[in-house]
């Protein structure tokens, strides 16, 4: 072998499998080289190398014993756990500690945050693919084998839905028991490597569940790779009782490598192609008006007719015994109005069920979404996340052009007594607390929600459309405002010719 070829081979082998897989996609014109993405690939290479070389392996039985240990000591569950012998608990903990002592130190996960469309999910999925399937370096005749850990990849909505289902099932059998440790142990047994997309915390219940579940899973040796639009320090920002959640942010910083994607370029929009209504080749975004309503309807009918099977109504089963009604569908396409999907009290479980059922959905009569339609906007964003996760195509007929669909708004807090738990209605003459004020609904500029005392005499307004709104919702309001960017980015990618299920 020539010196130059030997040197080239040596340099190539210095690169990790995620970097090599990334460069392979660039050479095949599937990606464009981005320095931030390349740096993230190198960071994931480091994690992959440590997972391949690790010597520690915790048997499933130890995980169950350890969960009992957490239940008995850390979470003070009822006496149903009191039958655990102290000797048994001590032995379980000693077994795990001895395994860690002779093996490598527990592996750090990776927490990836940055702007929308910069490649966070793409690189995480590439990492997961290499871990699950290995990677072949064809030019050198090498095969980097997959890691041995059991692994799982899911959207954060899907992960939380799974957790809530498990908690519900446990509570049915053990009404007085603490479900968190056994649920964490079950998840740890099923996935020793957990990758989830779009981590976000919007309410106090999820904040407490995530804090406990993920802490126990990491204590049990689970390696987590997560993406988010927010750094750990801004998770559950503005949420009620956030001080209780803050220690978990410290846990994330200690047990995960925090990687910030500094780029702001949205690659999802690069593949955006205009729609030709004479060729039904791409999912359209139709701007409905009094003049174009009939032509828009005709195009939607043509798209629905492309589906297979007879037109019918149906009921889609949803997790935990619920269901969602579809008034018009065929084998591959479901047709909805915006009111049917977003004026109803639907959530992630419903939208995931819909996304899994259809290859394509049609949604018509979508209004402009902003602070004045907060609840509907929040549901629509969750819908887009679910469709994106399942690669379900969406045909949209809206009242405004795509670039004007999401109206930016922000929610900020300013109190004079330090209590950010609740804003009392200002029509109470004895009100000395804070209330929400500001303006909303303008597409030309962001609306601002502040909190001031009644003495300021300002006009009242809230992002939820209610005076005296509980500030327990503030984190969720901010998250929806922030997630508008992600939803707009994903809609742009979903209009590209390459989008959809195989």
N, C-alpha and C positions, 0 to 999 in steps of 0.2 A: 504494500500500500504506500502511495506517495506521501511525502511529508505534508503537503498541503491538505490532502484528503484526511490524513491522520489528525492534523490540527483542527480541521473543520469538524471532524467527528467528535473530538475532545470538547470543543466549544459547544457543540450541540448537546452533548451529554451533560454539560453544566446546567442547562436549562431544565426546568421541571416539566412534568407532563401537561399541566394546565397551560403553561406558556407555549409549549409545542403544539397543543391542540388549537390554541388561539391563533398562532401564526399559520397553521394549516388552513384555517378558515379565511384568513386574509389572502393567502395565495390562491384560494379558490374563488376569490372575489365575493365572498359571502359577508365579509366585514371590511371596515376601513381601519387602518392602524391608528390607535389612540393611545397616547402615552399613559394616561390615567388608567385605562383598562389593562395595559401591559404591566403596570406597577401592581395592580390588584391581582393579576394572574400570578405574579411572582410571590405575593403574600400568600395566595392559596396554594402555591407550590410548596411553601414552607410547611403549611399545615398538612398537606398530603404526605410529605416526606416523613413527618413525625408520626402520622397514623400508620404508615407502612412499616416503620421501624419499631413501633411500640411493642413492648413485651408484656404489658399488663393485660390481663383478661379477668373480668369479674364474672363468675358464674351467676346464672339467673337466681339460684337459691339465695345467694348473698344479697342480691338486690331486694328480695322480699324481706329478708331479715333486717336489712338496713332501713327499709321503709317502716317496719315495725318499731325500729329504734327511734326514728324521727317522730312517729306517731306517739310513742310513749313518753318521750322526754321533751321534744321541741314544741309539740303542738297540744300537749295535755288533753288528749281525747278522753272520752268517758271510759268507764271501767271495763268495757268490752275488750280492751287491750291489756287489762291488768293481769291476765293469765300468762303473759309473756314472762318467762323466767329471766331474772337479771343475768344469770349465767349465760343464757342463750343469746341475749342482747349483746353482752360483752364479747362473746365468742364471735358473733357476726361482725361486729366492728373491728375486732382484732384481725379477723380473716381479711377484711378489705384493706386495713392498714398495712398488713404484711405483704399483700399483693402489690400495693403501691410502693412499698419500701424496696422490693426486689425489682420492680419494673421502672419504667420512666415516670416522671412527674405527670400528674393529670394534664391532658392536652388543653391548650387554650383554643377557644373557638374564634370566629371572626365576625365582627359586627360591621356591616358596610352601609354607609349612609351618603347621601348626596342628592343632587337635583334629579328631576324626572328625565327618563330617557337617556341617561348617560352610560348605561351598560351594567348596572348593579345586578339585576336579575340574570342577564345574559351570562356574566362571568360565574355567578353562583351555580347556574344550571350547567355550565361547562364543567365546573369543579365536580358537581354531583354526578354527571355523566361519566367522567373519568374514574371517580371512586366506585361507581356501580358496574361499569363495563370495561374498565381498563382503557388503554390507548395503544394503538399500533403505530410505531415509527417505521413506516413502510420503506423509506429510503435506506434505512440502516438494518432492516430485518429484525427489529426489536419489538417486544411486546411488554409494556408496563402493565402488570396485572392489577385487577381491582383490589381495593382494600377489603379486609375480612370482616369489618364491622357491619352489622345490620344497619340499614339506613332508610330514611324517609324524607321525601321532599313534598311540601304542601304550602298553600297560601296561608297567611296568618289567620284569616277568617275561618278557613277550613280546620286549622289546628284548634282554635278556640271552640268551634262547634263540636269537634271530637271530644275535647275536654269536658264541655258542659254535658254532653250525652253520657259520658262515663260517670261524672259526678251524680247525675240524675239516677242512673242505674244503681249506683252504689247506695244512694240514700233510700231507695225503695227497699233494699235488703237490710240496711243498717241505719234506721232513722236517726239514731242518736250518735252515730259514729262520725269521725272526721274523714271525709273521702279523699283529701288532698294527698297524703302519703301513699296509700295504695294505688291511686290513679297515677301518680308520678312514677311509682315502681313499675306499673304495667307499661307505661309509655317508654320507660328506660329499657325494659326487656325487649320491646318491639323495635326500637331504633336507638342504636348506640351513636349514630351520627344523624342529627336532625337539621335539615335545611328548610327554613321557611322565609317566605317573601312578604314584604310590606308589613313589618312589625309596627303596630300602633296601639296605643292604649287610650281609650276615650271615656271610661267610666270607672268608678271606684271598685265595683265588683270584679271586673276583669283585671284591674290593677292589682288587687290582692291575690287573685287566683294565679296570675302570671308570676308575681313575685314568689309565691310559695312553690308552685309547680316547677318552674325553671330552676330555682335555687336547689331544690331537692334533686332534680335530674342531673344538674352539674355536679352536685355532691356525689352522685352515683356514677360519675364518669362519662356522662353523655356529652359529646362535643356538638356545639351548636354553631351553625353559620346562618346569619340573618341579614336581610336587607331592610332598609327603612329610609324614608325621606328625612328623618330627624336624627340628630346625634343622640346618644343616651341621655345627655343632660337635659334635653328638651322633651323627653317622653312624658306623657301625661301632664304637660305643662299647663298650669292654671286649673288643674283638677282639684276637686274637693279632697281634703285630707291628704294632700300630696306628700306631706312630711312623712307619712307612714310608708310611702312608696320609695322615698329617696334612698334608703339603704340598698335597695335592689339596683339602683343606678351605679352605686359603688361596686356592687358585685359584678355587674357587666364590665365595668372598667378594669376590674381586677382579673377576671377570668376570661375575657375576650380581647383579642387584638382589635382595636377600633381603627377602621380604615375609612377615611373621608375621600370621596370622589370630588375633586375640585372643579371638574369640567362643568359647564352649563349648557353644552350643546345637546339638543334633544335629537338623537338619532332616529327615533320613531317617525319623526316628520320627514326624514329624508326620502322615504319610500312613498310619500303621498302622491297619488295620481288623481287627476281630475276625472269625474264621472261623465261618461257619454251615455245619455239616456236612450240612444238608439241601439246601444249594445249592452245588454244586461250582463256584463262580465265582472263588474265590481260592485260590492255593497254600496249603495248610494246614501248620500245625506241630502235629503230634500227639504227645501225651505218652503213650507206651506204658507199660502196667503189666500186672500179672497179671489185672487186672479189665477193662482196656480193650483188651487185645491183639487180640482177635478183631474188635472193632468198628473198630479202627485199621486192621487188615489189609484189612477190607472197603472202607474209604474209599480206601486206596492202590490196591486193585484197580480201583475205579471210575475213579480218576484215570488209571491206566495204560490202561484201556479207551478213554479219550478220545483216545488216540493213534491214528494212522493205520497201516494195514498189518497184516500177520500177526506174531504173536509169534515171536521167533527169538533165537538167540545170534549174536554177530558179533564180528569183530576189527577194531578201529579202528587204522589206521596212525598212527604217531607219528614225529616228526622223527628223523633220523639212523638210519633203518632199524629202529626199534623199533615195538612195537604194544602195545595194551592189549585185554584180553578183556572182553567184556560178555556176561554169562550170560543176560540177559533184556532184550529190546528190541523196539521196532517202528519204524516210519518216523520218528516224532517224539519218542519217549520211551525213556529208558534206566532200568532198575531196578537198583539196587546195594544191597548191604549196606555198612555202615560199614567192616567188616573188609576187604571187597574193594577199597575205595578208599583206606583209610588205614592198614591193617596191612601193606600191600604197599609195596615200595620205589618208589613213584611220585613224580613231581615235576611241576613246572610244565608241561613239555612234554606229559605225559599228560593233565593236567587241561584244558589249552587244547584239546587234540584232542577230548576228551569234550564240552567246552562248545560247540565249533564244530559237533559232529555232531548234537546233540539240541536241540530247543526246550525240553524239560522233562526233568529227571532226578528220580528218586525215590531217597532214601537212607534206609534204615531201620536200627534198632538202634544209634542213636548214643548213646554213653555221655556222662556229664559229663566235660568236658575241662579239664584243668589241668596242674599241674606233674608229677603222677604219670603222665600220658599225654602227655608232652611231644612225642615224635615224631609220634604220631597227631594231636595238636592242631595241630602245625605243618603237616602235610599238609592237614588240613581247612581251615585258614585259606587256604592257597594255592588249594585247590579253590574256596572261596567267591570269592576274587579273580578266578579264571578265569571262573566262571559270571557274575559281575557284569559283567565286561568284555564278554562276549558277549550280555548280557541274556537268559541262559538261566534259566528258572523252575526252582525247586527245591522238591520236596515232602519234608518232613522228618518222620520218626517217631523220637523220642528218648526216653530214659529219664527225663528231667527237663524241667520247663517251660523255655521259651526264656530267661527272665531268669536261670535258674540253669545254663544250658548251659556257660558259660565261667567257670571259677574263676580269679580273679586270683592271680597269683604274681609274685614279683620275684626277680632274681638279682643279688647284689652281691658285690664282691670285697674281701677284707681279708687282705693277706699281711704277713708279718713280715720276709721277706728281699728283697722288691721284685721277685721273679720271679713273674709272673702267667701264665706259659706253660703250666704243667701242675700238676695236683694229684695227688700220688702216693697210692696206697692206704695207708690208715692202719694196716693190719694188718702192715705192714713194721716190725719193731722198731727199725730204724735210720732211720725216717722223720723227717726234720727239716723236711719241706716242709709245705705247706698241704693241707687237704682240705675238702670241702663238708659243711656241717652245716645242720640246721634241720628244719622240718616242712612238710608239703604236704598238699593235698587237702581242706582245710577251705573250705567255701563261705561261711562266715560272716566270714572275714577273709583277707587276703592272707598267703601263706606267704613266708618270707624265707630265702634261701640265702646263707650267709656263708662265708668261708674263714678258718680259724684253725689254729693249730698243734696238734699232738697233745697237748701238755701241758695244753691247756684242758680236756681230758677230755669234750668235748661229744659228743652223739650225731650220727652221720653221716647225711647225706641229700643228694641232688643233684636238680636239676630234671630231669635226664635219667634218673633212677632208677638211676644207677650210682655206686658209690663209686670214688673215684680218677678222676673224669671229667676229660678234658682241657679246660683252660680255653680252648682254641681255639674251643669251642662257646659260650662265654659270651655273645658278641654275638648269636648266633642265638637263644639262650634268652631274652635280654632282648627281642629283636625280636618273638618269638612272644607273649610276655606283653603287649607293647605293642599288637600287632596284634589281640589278642582284642577290643579295643574297636571296631576297624574292622569286624571280621567280624560282631559283634553288631549294629552299626549297619546294615550292608549287609543282613543277614538281615531286619531290620525293614522296610527299604525294599522288599525283594523280596517281602514279604507284602502290599504295597499293590496295589490294583486296577489301577493304571497300569503295573505292572511286566511285562516280557516283550517279546519281539520283536514287531515289527509284523506 
